[in-house]
Amino acid sequence: MCRCDKHMPGNNYNCNPSTPRSRLERLLRERELRRSNRVSQSNDDGNRQAEFVGSDAFFTEGENLGVSSEDDFPEGVSATKIFIDGCEWKEGRPPKQRLLVVANRLPVSAVRKGEDSWQLEISVGGLVSALLGVKEFDARWIGWAGVNVPDSVGQKALTKALAEKRCIPVFLDEEIVHQYYNGYCNNILWPLFHYLGLPQEDRLATTRSFQSQFDAYKKANQMFADVVHEHYQEGDVVWCHDYHLMFLPKCLKEHNKKMKVGWFLHTPFPSSEIHRTLPSRSELLRSVLAADLVGFHTYDYARHFVSACTRILGLEGTPEGVENQGKLTRVAAFPIGIDSDRFIRALELPQVQDHMKELKERFAGRKVMLGVDRLDMIKGIPQKILAFEKFLEENLNWRDKVVLLQIAVPTRTDVPEYQKLTSQVHEIVGRINGRFGTLTAVPIHHLDRSLDFHALCALYAVTDVALVTSLRDGMNLVSYEFVACQASKKGVLILSEFAGAAQSLGAGAILVNPWNITEVAASIGYALNMAADEREKRHHHNFMHVTTHTSQEWAATFVSELNDTIVEAQLRTRQVPPILPIKVAVDRYLQSSNRLLILGFNATLTEPKDTFGRRGGQIREMELKLHPDLKEPLKKICDDSKTTIVVLSGSDRSVLDYLPIQNFGDYNMWLAAENGMFLRLTMGEWMTTMPENLNMDWVDSVKHVFEYFTERTPRSHFELRETSLVWNYKYADIEFGRLQARDLLQHLWTGPISNASVDVVQGGRSVEVRAVGVTKGAAIDRILGEIVHNKGMKAPIDYVLCIGHFLPKDEDVYTFFEPELPVEAPPTVPTRPPSPTPGMSSAPLPRISTSKSNSKAARLKKQRSLSTLEKRASIHAIGSAWRPTLMRDKMSLHEGSSVLDLKGDNYFSCAVGRKRSSARYLLGSSDDVVTLLKELAEGS
């Protein structure tokens, strides 16, 4: 274990029993530790900290903000500096945990000055500012330096120069950048995530198809992963950022499953209906789900992501995140912030005071409105200006008393769509100024440039109303920066409801729909005429949020949650059974003389189906067929006289009867349908194992409810079985199906089954109502008795292998064979036995003796209630009449006592594809079942 792990709070919780175990207690402890560390750090010698070389100057006029700000970092135009020291602590203080921050771009830009000489300049962006919070960690930044370096000499020189800034470069060639960055990231993912839709593929160049760009995207992500692997040390936290690196978590986990991986998206995540249009939708979602913690700016984005995983991948969405076969990926909202103290302190600087004085004199007697945006389609600049025009039209008295200052920072100036937007904005501004301006003043001051930090703070401070009208924005930190600079003025914030900041600042801002020009114009009037006490109240609310939810707190909180997520995953892992040791199971099989194999059917012996339930249609998906690779090994095992196979299914008899030649016609095995309530040899006739007190009076009323909800829920269906009814919504819309299932359960519990002796079993996409006592474990006694009698079995069963993808209710079949575990007697329900159905016959059930024996199996039998084995079988027919084969009246004393003689190490129970199970072991899928049975067949 690395030294960082030894001192991480999350790891301490895992080994110290006196430490609080709950999530809330752990996170509160982590928060207090962070605060105490900050206090101690503030008293340290300043020599321990080092900053990037560079000034606080912002981009000057004519510089492009697009590459270094929007494309790679969250919204926000504040200049930034990052602390790069942090590894050395004073004696007695624990070392910092290593943090690898992986983003598309490094926080510095490299300019080549010679063959082996580079100049580094600080980049601009909210992510760089936000990660000031990683001062608490030993942080390194991995990313692209924004320049093509084909020669090894230049790469070595740049790597050395960046190492001084604790940065590690990823070298991408020109073609990769063209296809991955300009192509898939900015041409496909960015527009889609901002609800602009996908470009028409027939309009793309022949070298830039969706598939070629996606291939380049995966290749680039793998190149990032290779660099991470090279510098990774055990215990490191790897924090991946943004849509450029959605494939990275999968690449990292494939290399090292124990790596702590978090992924954060700095843009909106669209609704599932938008995301499903993406050709590579499933691959990207599954890749992101490989991370331990997935973060978003707002709850809406997190909800959309979970919904996409549910609707597109068919996975289970929970309040904690997304669950896939027992593996939980936590999904949560972590609103980013700014370094508010930096803005507040800046207002006291002489140069900022000078700017403020100049601006007040320049706009004396006029209210100042401000907009600061990148010149981008999603920022809603035309809508903002048009709303201001409408306000001037409707309020003549304000024409000479208000001015709008619009800072529009150019971005992607080489893209035709952005050039067209620039022309459009200039045209609208010119028309309004020509219409409402005078010789001495114009209503709109439009700047195609950015301001330096001091000028920007001064402008924020003198503004009366800030206008943020984004059509779609991940967060928009301009609104935060404005609030931080308004302690004196207490100006009003008009904020688009489609910006992520609306979730945080909505209570103190005036929320507007930027597409509704009339509403925005009315909001401008309301803001300009707002009373001082209301302005004070609104500002106080927003100011408290901005100053407490800082960028540093955001970064520290995410890493803390990631560490805690790892702790919880470790606790869950301890409760998850291990993978089946196939070699041990096969060796024990070969050493035994009388073996029993109990195999599930669906998802155990069946051929793999399409994961999403879409290809081939619903009817094809319902045709369950035996796995093609199982035919030979299964037949070989069945032909072994020492081995007995029982296929134990929850399906109706008709499913096992369907295409018998294709499924089980050639095998000498036992088939048990409807959770073991019906039994037959492969080519024999069905017999019943049901107890006679099975009350089925509730069937008709439940059937009416199921019919009603089937009509209400498209693509749902229900199955009418002999002992149960199942309503299945596997092929329906998942979220709608769940709502309907919840409503269906309410109808059942308040009506048809309120006093009935039934069990309600909820599957992944189904609701089943069955009579009490109808489980696989309850039926296995009877099945064993019939097998012993039919085969004339003299030698005791000394090896049992039980494999299946069973519902939790039916996992009692696993515990039935456990020699160490007592099995409680099944509940006795006082119900009225149904009358015999005409044409039906009944027969006595087998009787298993409980004579004295020193074996564990005999002691187990004493603990079980076998009273049901002495009762007679009967059936309340629902469908067409059928005649069951008579079961024998009784079995001999010798047969009963020899049915089981099982040692603990000769019993193997395996859950297929289900992590949380009462089985001893796990198997991943039916393919693993094939592998196991092949091994058994070869051994036979």
Secondary structure, DSSP 8 states (H G I E B T S, - for coil): --HHHHH-HHHHHHH-TTS--SHHHHHHHHHHHHHHHHHHHHTS-GGG--B-SS-S----TT---IIIIITTS-S-------B---S---TTS----EEEEEEEE-SEEEEEEETTEEEEEE---HHHHHGGGGGGSEEEEEEE-SS---SHHHHHHHHHHHHTTTEEE----HHHIIIIIIIIIIIIIHHHHTT-----GGGS-TT--HHHHHHHHHHHHHHHHHHHHHH--TT-EEEEESGGGTTHHHHHHHH-TT-EEEEE--S----HHHHTTSTTHHHHHHHHHTSSEEEESSHHHHHHHHHHHHHHH--EE-SSEEEETTEEEEEEE------HHHHHHHTTSHHHHHHHHHHHHHTTTSEEEEEEEES-GGG-HHHHHHHHHHHHHH-GGGTTTEEEEEEEE---TTSHHHHHHHHHHHHHHHHHHHHH--SS--SEEEESS---HHHHHHHHHH-SEEEE--SSBS--THHHHHHHT-TTT--EEEEETTBTTHHHHTTTSEEE-TT-HHHHHHHHHHHHT--HHHHHHHHHHHHHHHHHS-HHHHHHHHHHHHHHHHHHHHHHHHTS--B--HHHHHHHHHH-SSEEEEE--TTTTB----TTS-TTHHHHHH---B-GGGHHHHHHHHT-TTEEEEEE-SS-HHHHHSSHHHHTTT---EEEETTTTEEEETTS--EE---TT---TTHHHHHHHHHHHHHHSTT-EEEE-SSEEEEE-TTS-HHHHHHHHHHHHHHHHHTTTTTS-EEEEE-SSEEEEEETT-SHHHHHHHHHHHHHHHHT--S-B-EEEEEE---GGGTHHHHHT-TTS----------------TT----B---------SSHHHHHHHHS--GGGGSB------SS--------S---HHHHHTSB---GGGEEEEEES-SS-SSSEEE-SHHHHHHHHHHHHHH-
